[in-house]
Amino acid sequence: MPMNRPRTDLERLVLTVHRRNGGTRTSLDFDTELLGPEFGLDSLDLAEIMAEVERRFGVSPFEAAEPPRVWQDVIKLVVLNIR
């Protein structure tokens, strides 16, 4: 699977939750920390996004040997472990 699909899907997921919470951002900086203040996500929002990542790509970021810190880390996990 090309790397751009997971990036596009993850960006849509994060922005959807961000906007649902009243946010106005239109793009995701993949070097942003998962729970950084830029997107106003809380731990439940993050769990929702990660559950969707697992559903779509068969990869659980929460079970990674090294947990992701930034959104780019999530992309790397997906691309390296996609089933």
C-alpha positions in Angstrom: 0.0 0.0 0.0 1.4 3.4 -0.9 2.4 5.6 2.1 0.2 8.4 1.0 -3.0 6.5 1.7 -2.3 5.9 5.4 -1.2 9.6 5.6 -4.4 10.8 4.0 -6.6 8.5 6.1 -4.9 9.5 9.3 -5.1 13.2 8.5 -8.8 12.9 7.8 -9.4 11.0 11.1 -7.5 13.5 13.2 -9.1 16.5 11.5 -12.6 15.0 11.8 -12.2 14.5 15.6 -10.5 17.9 15.9 -13.4 19.7 14.1 -16.0 17.7 16.1 -14.3 19.3 19.1 -14.7 22.8 17.7 -11.3 23.0 16.0 -10.7 24.9 12.7 -7.4 23.4 11.5 -7.4 22.2 7.9 -4.2 20.1 7.8 -2.2 17.9 10.0 1.5 18.5 10.7 2.8 15.0 11.1 5.6 16.1 13.5 2.9 17.3 16.0 2.8 15.4 19.3 -0.2 13.1 19.5 -1.7 15.0 22.5 -0.1 18.3 21.7 -2.2 21.4 22.3 -2.5 22.2 18.5 -5.4 19.9 17.9 -7.1 19.9 21.3 -7.4 16.1 21.5 -7.8 14.3 24.8 -6.9 10.7 25.6 -10.4 9.5 24.6 -10.1 11.2 21.2 -6.7 9.6 20.8 -8.1 6.2 21.7 -10.9 6.6 19.2 -8.4 7.5 16.4 -6.0 4.6 17.3 -8.9 2.2 17.3 -9.9 3.3 13.8 -6.2 3.0 12.7 -6.3 -0.6 14.0 -9.6 -1.3 12.3 -8.5 0.1 8.9 -4.9 -1.1 8.8 -4.7 -4.0 11.2 -2.0 -2.3 13.3 -2.4 -1.3 16.9 -0.2 1.7 17.7 -0.8 1.0 21.4 0.9 -2.4 21.1 4.0 -1.1 19.4 7.4 -1.9 21.0 8.0 1.9 21.1 4.7 3.9 21.5 4.3 6.7 18.9 5.0 10.2 20.1 4.1 12.1 17.0 1.7 11.4 14.1 4.5 10.5 11.8 5.4 7.6 14.2 1.9 6.2 13.6 2.3 6.4 9.9 5.7 4.5 10.2 4.0 1.8 12.2 1.2 1.4 9.7 3.5 1.3 6.7 6.0 -1.2 8.3 3.3 -3.5 9.7 0.4 -3.3 7.4 -1.2 -6.7 6.8 
